[in-house]
Amino acid sequence: MRAPVGQRFPRFSEWQEAWLEAHRSSWPWMVGLVKEHDVLPIYVGLADCLAVTREGRVVKFACDGPWPSTLREVDDEDEERFALVWGRALYPELGALLPRRAEGAPDCDQCSGSGKLRHPRFDALCPRCDGLGWME
């Protein structure tokens, strides 16, 4: 699955500004990168940040240095799907970039169709269906 490039999100600037405001003091080094690349971070890992562009492309860049960080297209479908499922929880409109469930596609038997694995302290994305809740 490749996200449809060119899909625009009218609230992108609003989401980005809210992200910047919320993280200005906790991740000050990220503020410049987000502005420089004009992206919306949706997952910050130990080394890379997964983000979405205004056009709906999933990209990543190093968030732990060295700087300036180079923006790289996410070319792995599993990584792209992970980013979009994670991002959909924060910004539901990003769900439009995920594949549509085919008629008759079965629920994932590992998460019972929820897309999440339940734990007493947290929920995790189901690794079997990549958080979709169904099998392709």
Buried (B, 14 or more C-beta within 10 A) or exposed (E): BEBEEEBEBEEBEEBBEEBBEEBEEEBEEBBEBBEEBEBBBBBBEEEBBBBBBBEBBBBBBBBEEEEEBEBEEBEEEEBBBBBBBBBBBEBEBBEBBBBEEEEEBEBBEEBEBBBBBEEEEEBEBBEBBBBBBBBE
